[in-house]
């Protein structure tokens, strides 16, 4: 189990990197990306493309999070 400081640091370090600069960005999307992207696509009522690369999937996830509101930071 990770503590909140570790989780916060991971979010800051991983989420800030531009997907176009990822070394493995041109590899097929991960299973987790596939699953989450499929869910977001269904919620947003938008087409799901299972041929995206890791980098493309990451960018599409961000787009669909904005559409669905899932990317909003929790308030309170």
Secondary structure, DSSP 4 states (H G I P E B T S, - for coil): ---HHHHHHHHHHHHTS-GGG-TTTTSBPPHHHHHHHHHHHHHHT----TT-BHHHHHHHHHHHHHHHTTTSPPP-
